[in-house]
Amino acid sequence: MSVQPLVSVRTLAYNHEKYIPHCLEGILMQRTTFPFEVIIGEDCSTDRTREIVLAYEKEYPDKIRGITSETNVGAAQNILRVQQACRGKYHAFCEGDDYWIDPLKLQKQVDFMEAHPDVSMCFHNAFIVKESDFGVRLYFTSAMKEMLTFADACQNTIPMASIMARSEILARLPEWRLDLWCSDIAIRLWCAHHGNLGYLNEIMAVYRRHPGGLSISMGPLREKRYSDEIYLYREFDKETGYQHTDVIQARMRQVEAKFQRERLGLFYFLLHPDKFVAKVKQYYALGACRRDTLEWRL
C-alpha cells in the first residue's frame, strides 16, 4: 500500500457472501497503466462475507484493504470510513453485490477524465440482472449524450458500479447526505453541480437486483424513500444557493407524482385519465423492438 494509487475503488459489503468473490474478481482483473487500491467496508456481516474479504486481502495485500469493526456501524458510517480511507485522485464505485465485466473499465474512465478536466464524474452503461426471474436488460435502453448538464443529471439515474468521480469533489459532499438512503442521488447531483458528467457508451458492469439489495429492501418503505428524496432535494437546493432551483423544484414535483402513482395504483389513473392516455402513447411510441425491455409499472 506504499505506492500512491491514482484510483481508489470503493466497495461496501454486508451479507454479500454469494456475491463478493465475483465483485472482487471483476476489480482485480482490471488492466491499467497506473496503480489502484481497493477499499472494502465490511460492516460486520452475519454470513461469511468478512472471512472472504480478509482472505482476498491476505492474498492481495498490495491492492486490497478491508475496513472492519466489532459491531455493525450502519450504511452511513460505512460509506464515510471507506471514503476517508481512499487515497486516489479518482474514486470508482462497486458495491459488494455488483461486478465489472470489462478488464479495461478503469483505464477507459481514467483516460476520459484526464482528457476532460471539466468533467467531475463519468459513467457508462450496465446490465441489470434481476435474480427473481433471471431477467437481464440494459440500464440505459436509449442513447445518452456524451456530456450531461445538471438538468440532465437530475433526470437520469446512474448505476453505482459505473461511476468514477474526482475525489476532491467527493470530499466536499455535505454531511447531511449520510442520513439518507439515497446518497447515490447526492453524489450524482453534487458532481453535476461542479462540472459536466461524461458518458461512455459501453457496457462494463452488472447491477444486481436481488431480495437483499437496497433498492429492493426499500421497496416496502415507500413513504420513507419518498420523504428522504424530497429532503435531499430541499437540502441540496439550500446547499447550492438555489442555483438550480427551477430544475430541483421540477424534479420534486415528478417525485411527488411518482409517489402518488405508487401509493394509489390504478386509482391514480382514474383520478388522472390524462396521465393514463400519456402512458399508453409513450408505450406505443417505443416501438415493438423495445417493448420486451420496458418495465410497465402503473
C-alpha positions as CSV (number, residue, x, y, z in Angstrom):
1,M,0.0,0.0,0.0
2,S,3.0,2.3,-0.1
3,V,2.5,3.2,-3.8
4,Q,0.3,6.2,-4.2
5,P,-2.8,5.0,-6.2
6,L,-4.4,7.0,-9.0
7,V,-7.7,5.3,-8.4
8,S,-9.4,4.1,-5.2
9,V,-12.1,1.5,-5.7
10,R,-14.8,1.8,-3.1
11,T,-16.7,-1.3,-2.1
12,L,-19.4,-1.6,0.6
13,A,-20.1,-5.2,1.8
14,Y,-22.7,-6.5,4.1
15,N,-24.1,-10.1,3.9
16,H,-22.7,-10.4,0.4
17,E,-21.2,-13.9,0.8
18,K,-22.8,-15.1,-2.5
19,Y,-21.6,-12.1,-4.5
20,I,-18.4,-10.6,-3.1
21,P,-16.0,-13.0,-4.8
22,H,-17.5,-12.1,-8.2
23,C,-17.2,-8.4,-7.3
24,L,-13.6,-8.6,-6.3
25,E,-12.5,-10.8,-9.3
26,G,-14.0,-8.1,-11.6
27,I,-11.9,-5.5,-9.8
28,L,-8.7,-7.5,-9.7
29,M,-8.9,-8.3,-13.4
30,Q,-8.5,-4.6,-14.3
31,R,-5.6,-3.9,-16.6
32,T,-4.2,-0.4,-16.0
33,T,-1.1,1.7,-16.6
34,F,-1.5,3.1,-13.1
35,P,-1.7,1.8,-9.6
36,F,-5.1,1.4,-7.9
37,E,-6.3,0.3,-4.5
38,V,-9.5,-1.4,-3.3
39,I,-11.0,-0.2,0.0
40,I,-13.7,-2.6,1.3
41,G,-16.0,-1.5,4.1
42,E,-17.2,-4.8,5.6
43,D,-19.9,-4.0,8.1
44,C,-20.0,-6.9,10.5
45,S,-21.9,-9.3,8.2
46,T,-23.7,-12.3,9.7
47,D,-22.6,-14.6,6.9
48,R,-19.1,-15.4,5.5
49,T,-18.5,-12.0,3.8
50,R,-15.8,-10.9,6.3
51,E,-14.0,-14.2,6.0
52,I,-13.9,-13.9,2.2
53,V,-12.8,-10.2,2.3
54,L,-9.9,-11.0,4.7
55,A,-8.8,-13.9,2.6
56,Y,-8.6,-11.7,-0.5
57,E,-6.8,-9.0,1.5
58,K,-4.2,-11.6,2.6
59,E,-3.7,-12.8,-1.0
60,Y,-3.5,-9.3,-2.4
61,P,-2.0,-7.1,0.4
62,D,-0.6,-4.6,-2.1
63,K,-4.1,-4.0,-3.6
64,I,-6.9,-4.7,-1.1
65,R,-7.6,-3.1,2.3
66,G,-10.5,-4.3,4.3
67,I,-12.1,-2.0,6.9
68,T,-13.9,-3.8,9.7
69,S,-15.2,-3.3,13.2
70,E,-16.5,-5.4,16.1
71,T,-20.1,-4.1,15.7
72,N,-22.3,-3.0,12.8
73,V,-21.7,0.7,12.1
74,G,-24.5,1.1,9.6
75,A,-24.5,2.2,6.0
76,A,-23.8,5.9,6.6
77,Q,-20.7,5.4,8.7
78,N,-19.5,2.6,6.5
79,I,-19.7,4.9,3.5
80,L,-17.8,7.6,5.4
81,R,-15.0,5.5,6.7
82,V,-14.4,4.0,3.2
83,Q,-14.3,7.4,1.6
84,Q,-11.9,8.7,4.3
85,A,-9.6,5.8,3.7
86,C,-9.3,6.3,0.0
87,R,-6.1,8.0,-1.4
88,G,-6.7,8.1,-5.1
89,K,-7.3,11.1,-7.3
90,Y,-10.4,9.3,-8.6
91,H,-12.9,7.2,-6.8
92,A,-14.6,4.3,-8.6
93,F,-17.6,2.5,-7.0
94,C,-18.6,-1.1,-7.0
95,E,-21.0,-2.4,-4.3
96,G,-20.3,-5.9,-3.0
97,D,-23.2,-7.4,-4.9
98,D,-22.4,-5.8,-8.3
99,Y,-19.4,-6.6,-10.6
100,W,-17.4,-5.3,-13.5
101,I,-17.2,-7.2,-16.8
102,D,-14.6,-5.2,-18.8
103,P,-11.0,-5.5,-17.8
104,L,-10.2,-2.1,-19.3
105,K,-13.1,-0.2,-17.5
106,L,-10.8,1.7,-15.1
107,Q,-8.3,2.6,-17.8
108,K,-11.0,3.9,-20.2
109,Q,-12.6,6.0,-17.5
110,V,-9.3,7.5,-16.3
111,D,-8.3,8.3,-19.9
112,F,-11.7,10.0,-20.3
113,M,-11.3,12.0,-17.1
114,E,-7.8,13.0,-17.8
115,A,-8.8,14.2,-21.3
116,H,-11.7,16.2,-19.9
117,P,-10.7,18.2,-16.8
118,D,-14.0,20.0,-16.8
119,V,-15.8,16.7,-16.1
120,S,-16.5,15.9,-12.5
121,M,-17.7,12.4,-12.9
122,C,-18.1,9.8,-15.7
123,F,-20.2,6.7,-16.0
124,H,-21.2,4.1,-18.5
125,N,-23.9,1.6,-19.4
126,A,-24.5,-1.7,-17.5
127,F,-26.6,-4.8,-17.5
128,I,-29.4,-5.2,-14.8
129,V,-29.7,-8.7,-13.6
130,K,-32.9,-9.4,-11.8
131,E,-32.5,-12.6,-9.8
132,S,-36.1,-13.3,-9.0
133,D,-37.0,-14.0,-12.7
134,F,-33.5,-14.4,-14.2
135,G,-34.2,-11.3,-16.3
136,V,-31.4,-9.3,-17.9
137,R,-31.8,-5.9,-19.5
138,L,-29.8,-2.8,-20.3
139,Y,-29.7,0.0,-17.7
140,F,-29.9,2.7,-20.5
141,T,-32.0,1.4,-23.4
142,S,-31.8,4.6,-25.4
143,A,-28.9,6.8,-26.5
144,M,-27.3,9.1,-23.9
145,K,-25.4,12.3,-24.6
146,E,-21.7,12.2,-24.1
147,M,-21.9,15.2,-21.8
148,L,-24.7,15.7,-19.3
149,T,-25.6,19.0,-17.7
150,F,-27.1,19.4,-14.2
151,A,-30.6,19.3,-15.7
152,D,-29.8,16.0,-17.5
153,A,-28.2,14.6,-14.3
154,C,-31.4,15.4,-12.3
155,Q,-33.5,13.3,-14.7
156,N,-31.3,10.3,-15.1
157,T,-30.4,7.6,-12.5
158,I,-27.0,6.1,-12.9
159,P,-25.7,2.6,-11.9
160,M,-23.3,3.0,-9.0
161,A,-21.0,0.3,-10.4
162,S,-20.4,2.6,-13.4
163,I,-19.3,5.8,-11.5
164,M,-15.9,7.3,-11.4
165,A,-15.6,10.7,-9.8
166,R,-12.9,13.2,-8.7
167,S,-12.0,12.7,-5.0
168,E,-11.6,16.5,-4.4
169,I,-15.3,17.0,-5.2
170,L,-16.5,14.0,-3.2
171,A,-14.5,15.2,-0.2
172,R,-16.8,18.3,-0.1
173,L,-20.1,16.4,0.0
174,P,-22.3,17.8,2.7
175,E,-22.6,15.6,5.8
176,W,-26.4,15.5,5.8
177,R,-26.4,13.2,2.8
178,L,-25.2,10.4,5.2
179,D,-28.5,10.4,6.9
180,L,-30.3,9.3,3.8
181,W,-30.8,6.0,1.9
182,C,-30.4,7.8,-1.4
183,S,-26.8,9.1,-1.0
184,D,-26.2,8.0,-4.6
185,I,-28.5,10.8,-5.8
186,A,-26.5,13.3,-3.7
187,I,-23.2,12.1,-5.3
188,R,-24.7,12.5,-8.8
189,L,-26.1,15.9,-8.2
190,W,-23.1,17.2,-6.3
191,C,-20.8,16.2,-9.1
192,A,-23.1,17.7,-11.7
193,H,-23.1,21.0,-9.7
194,H,-19.3,21.1,-10.0
195,G,-19.0,20.1,-13.7
196,N,-20.4,18.1,-16.5
197,L,-21.0,14.4,-16.3
198,G,-19.4,12.3,-19.0
199,Y,-20.9,9.2,-20.5
200,L,-19.0,6.3,-22.1
201,N,-21.3,4.3,-24.4
202,E,-20.0,0.9,-23.3
203,I,-21.5,-1.9,-21.2
204,M,-18.8,-2.5,-18.5
205,A,-20.7,-3.6,-15.3
206,V,-23.6,-5.6,-13.9
207,Y,-26.0,-4.2,-11.4
208,R,-27.8,-7.0,-9.5
209,R,-31.3,-6.7,-8.2
210,H,-32.0,-9.3,-5.5
211,P,-34.1,-9.6,-2.3
212,G,-31.2,-8.5,-0.1
213,G,-30.3,-5.4,-2.2
214,L,-31.0,-1.9,-1.0
215,S,-33.3,-0.9,-3.9
216,I,-35.5,-4.0,-3.3
217,S,-35.5,-3.8,0.5
218,M,-36.5,-0.2,0.4
219,G,-39.5,-1.0,-1.8
220,P,-42.0,-1.6,1.0
221,L,-40.8,1.6,2.8
222,R,-42.3,3.8,0.2
223,E,-43.0,6.8,2.4
224,K,-39.5,6.7,3.9
225,R,-38.0,6.5,0.5
226,Y,-40.1,9.4,-0.7
227,S,-39.5,11.7,2.3
228,D,-35.8,11.1,2.2
229,E,-35.6,12.0,-1.5
230,I,-37.6,15.2,-1.0
231,Y,-35.5,16.1,2.0
232,L,-32.4,15.6,-0.1
233,Y,-33.6,17.9,-2.9
234,R,-34.5,20.6,-0.4
235,E,-31.2,20.5,1.4
236,F,-29.3,20.3,-1.8
237,D,-31.2,23.4,-3.1
238,K,-30.1,25.4,0.0
239,E,-26.6,24.0,0.0
240,T,-26.0,25.2,-3.6
241,G,-27.6,28.7,-3.0
242,Y,-30.6,27.8,-5.1
243,Q,-28.6,27.9,-8.3
244,H,-30.6,25.1,-9.8
245,T,-33.9,25.7,-8.0
246,D,-36.1,25.5,-11.2
247,V,-34.7,22.1,-12.0
248,I,-34.8,20.9,-8.4
249,Q,-38.4,22.1,-7.9
250,A,-39.5,20.4,-11.2
251,R,-37.8,17.2,-10.1
252,M,-39.6,17.3,-6.7
253,R,-42.9,17.6,-8.5
254,Q,-42.0,14.5,-10.5
255,V,-41.1,12.5,-7.3
256,E,-44.4,13.6,-5.7
257,A,-46.4,12.4,-8.8
258,K,-44.5,9.1,-8.8
259,F,-45.2,8.6,-5.1
260,Q,-48.9,9.2,-5.7
261,R,-48.9,6.7,-8.5
262,E,-47.2,4.0,-6.4
263,R,-49.5,4.7,-3.4
264,L,-52.8,4.8,-5.3
265,G,-52.0,2.3,-8.1
266,L,-54.8,2.1,-10.7
267,F,-56.8,4.6,-8.8
268,Y,-54.2,7.3,-9.7
269,F,-55.2,6.9,-13.4
270,L,-58.9,7.0,-12.6
271,L,-58.2,10.4,-10.9
272,H,-55.9,11.5,-13.7
273,P,-57.1,9.9,-17.0
274,D,-54.8,12.2,-19.0
275,K,-51.9,10.5,-17.4
276,F,-53.2,7.1,-18.5
277,V,-53.5,8.3,-22.1
278,A,-50.0,9.7,-22.0
279,K,-48.7,6.4,-20.6
280,V,-50.3,4.4,-23.4
281,K,-48.9,6.8,-26.0
282,Q,-45.4,6.5,-24.5
283,Y,-45.7,2.7,-24.6
284,Y,-46.6,2.5,-28.3
285,A,-44.1,5.2,-29.2
286,L,-41.3,2.9,-28.0
287,G,-41.9,0.5,-30.9
288,A,-42.2,-3.2,-30.9
289,C,-38.4,-3.7,-31.0
290,R,-38.1,-2.3,-27.4
291,R,-41.2,-3.5,-25.7
292,D,-39.6,-6.5,-24.3
293,T,-37.2,-4.2,-22.3
294,L,-40.0,-1.9,-20.9
295,E,-41.0,-2.3,-17.3
296,W,-44.7,-1.4,-17.3
297,R,-45.4,0.0,-13.9
298,L,-48.6,1.8,-13.0
